[in-house]
């Protein structure tokens, strides 16, 4: 199949591009490279050095003989995007091209607006481009489990059967997102559902859990094929951050009481889920939702898992509870369904001590690059950020596409 | 109270400004005047001639002795908006300042993006301005009954108690909006609910039904105090359009089978609902939803009501079913609650033949101004619009603020 991967420069976009290419699909990798600029704005970077997109696709060709086409493009530019869709007429578009950090979206008004503009308008542009030039294309959209929030009832996959005053209907699952970023994904979901209903487009919305891990079989083929690894307060996901804290001998910092429970997924399962979704498209006009995660943990439990994995090697790790920068329930019911991708054939990699250990070893090999000052939370849900983070315009833009 | 009315140049914004002023509130009327530009773009106009905002507030002062302050401002400009909120520190902000036409939002990609950008980003800017300078201000936000769509269960006011797999929670009512405009209101609702939860802002979201009628006690005081009256395919609401069709001796055109059932409200009740809401604010941190309508009708029934009102005067009116430009259910269950505004003291004006007759008489006095070519639907939900409507940029912008 011909597949366009939007957001192909990111943590998951790049491994997905390679994985689909390795599976025999013709992949067009598209990105605006804004993620690298946001690093400059936030004073953050990828712990593992990453190559420019040009180097990556050249290296992929050299190592595998397969071609990934690379296109620099911003989804906010509707004309360019429509031209791209018209030129390639893809069978599937995998859409990662969104600002994906909750803390970034909470820095202040500029970042909240930037997040919702980039994500919602970018996706709107994509929907119109698909209607215009590729109405049978399958839109594989990355959503987030964070769209659901933490309701006191079981979380279903996108829709819920409700009985009310003696009548029944199957309705979109009520959403209670917890940041301007998560809100943007809820807005997208509503827009996409509508476009499927009105225009007969087809889409799968993948409500993904928190991703952890650093490597897939493809990223391990060559150092220039690595994907980014974030551990800071803005872009780092919680388990990756814990691994970095463990590797540099710092305490693992748990936000608040630590009972915040979420769905988690390993990066190797992410790329497999995308593959399964692309290869099993919905019917024309169908909008379906898969919850894309494999296990639930509380952030406190995860810290304990890291401590246990270290203890096997005789290493003691401290766990420290710090004030929670987020406004969220710290003890709550959480039971989210995640059956549909299993039904398609996903065989999950469950979290093991060996995975934690391998991530920590990878971090240790790059520990001289760790910037400890970027780990502690700088963005409060209540007050936003102060200082440098809140004034991104004062900083010069990054050289787009340079190796970090 | 000091009240800022955003969108004060519109069909409802101007009567609301006068009504709140007449009730003794200090009103600041704010608008970008974009609505008058959209008229030029769409080839539409107000059937009743309307004065410039400067004339209106001067006339209001001359007739009543009361001051309405007039400020031209666009909510998309966050700096200006924040300065406005900081200068006046209002007790309440009534927010009508959104692109409010479903057909306009469905013309094409440019209009869908314009609608969601104007509405969602404008409201985001407002939320940040309130947090910054008026965190105890009551945000009275105009939503729409169209956010709910037509579910097969009763529609509640904003939230629904759900029992699922033996557990219970009170959750946001699931939304199934039917146009990019209605979607923008759903996005707003989620953003506002979040801001109340995180920052302790307070807001009432008024999910309003379809408004009809042309006059309030204040608009009748002087011709320069009239509000706009739309009857075309883009801006006209269904009953107002029927009245124009009846007045010029044309058939009433019912879209599709005509079983589309919605909540309706008379314009005099709209301004009273706003007054009741402003004078009964929610608690800090509270986000509440009122369904602001008084009666349910199908669009077919409404046509029959107009025909019956004409028949009293010995006039025969034809009803014609035309292909439905919208994608919507034409026969469906509909039962929406609307108790909360009644509980606050609303005494509804129910639809009467005399109201229909008075609107038709008003139209007849201006029938020389009717542009019949703007009544039939030009925008299809499936295909958008062709021709002039789809290319707004080719037309010169209107002189802002000129009388139509």
Contacts between the chains, C-beta under 8 A, distances in Angstrom:
chain1	res1	chain2	res2	distance
A	78	B	109	6.0
A	78	B	113	7.4
A	108	B	128	7.6
A	109	B	78	6.0
A	109	B	124	7.4
A	109	B	125	6.8
A	109	B	128	3.8
A	112	B	124	6.0
A	112	B	128	7.0
A	113	B	78	7.4
A	113	B	121	5.6
A	113	B	124	5.6
A	113	B	125	7.0
A	116	B	120	6.3
A	116	B	121	6.8
A	116	B	124	6.4
A	116	B	191	7.9
A	117	B	117	7.1
A	117	B	121	6.3
A	120	B	116	6.3
A	120	B	120	6.8
A	120	B	187	7.2
A	121	B	113	5.6
A	121	B	116	6.9
A	121	B	117	6.3
A	124	B	109	7.4
A	124	B	112	6.0
A	124	B	113	5.6
A	124	B	116	6.4
A	124	B	180	7.7
A	125	B	109	6.8
A	125	B	113	7.0
A	128	B	108	7.6
A	128	B	109	3.8
A	128	B	112	7.0
A	151	B	169	5.0
A	151	B	171	5.9
A	152	B	167	5.9
A	152	B	168	6.9
A	152	B	169	3.9
A	153	B	162	6.2
A	153	B	163	7.8
A	153	B	164	4.2
A	153	B	165	6.7
A	153	B	167	4.6
A	153	B	168	6.9
A	153	B	169	5.0
A	153	B	171	7.9
A	154	B	164	6.0
A	154	B	165	5.0
A	154	B	167	7.1
A	160	B	162	7.4
A	160	B	164	6.6
A	160	B	174	7.6
A	162	B	153	6.2
A	162	B	160	7.4
A	162	B	162	5.9
A	162	B	164	7.9
A	162	B	174	7.4
A	163	B	153	7.8
A	163	B	163	7.7
A	164	B	153	4.2
A	164	B	154	6.0
A	164	B	160	6.6
A	164	B	162	7.9
A	165	B	153	6.8
A	165	B	154	5.0
A	167	B	152	5.9
A	167	B	153	4.6
A	167	B	154	7.1
A	167	B	333	7.1
A	168	B	152	6.9
A	168	B	153	6.9
A	169	B	151	5.0
A	169	B	152	3.8
A	169	B	153	5.0
A	171	B	151	5.9
A	171	B	153	7.8
A	171	B	174	3.9
A	171	B	176	7.2
A	172	B	174	4.7
A	172	B	175	6.8
A	172	B	176	6.7
A	173	B	174	7.2
A	174	B	160	7.6
A	174	B	162	7.4
A	174	B	171	3.9
A	174	B	172	4.7
A	174	B	173	7.1
A	174	B	174	5.4
A	175	B	172	6.8
A	175	B	190	6.8
A	176	B	171	7.1
A	176	B	172	6.6
A	177	B	190	6.7
A	177	B	194	6.9
A	178	B	194	7.6
A	179	B	194	7.9
A	180	B	124	7.7
A	180	B	191	7.5
A	180	B	194	7.6
A	183	B	187	7.7
A	183	B	190	5.5
A	183	B	191	5.8
A	183	B	194	6.0
A	186	B	187	7.8
A	186	B	190	5.6
A	187	B	120	7.2
A	187	B	183	7.7
A	187	B	186	7.8
A	187	B	187	4.4
A	187	B	190	7.1
A	190	B	175	6.8
A	190	B	177	6.7
A	190	B	183	5.5
A	190	B	186	5.6
A	190	B	187	7.1
A	191	B	116	7.9
A	191	B	180	7.5
A	191	B	183	5.7
A	194	B	177	6.8
A	194	B	178	7.6
A	194	B	179	7.9
A	194	B	180	7.5
A	194	B	183	6.0
A	197	B	327	7.0
A	198	B	327	4.9
A	198	B	381	5.4
A	198	B	382	6.5
A	199	B	382	6.6
A	327	B	197	7.0
A	327	B	198	4.9
A	333	B	167	7.1
A	381	B	198	5.4
A	382	B	198	6.5
A	382	B	199	6.7
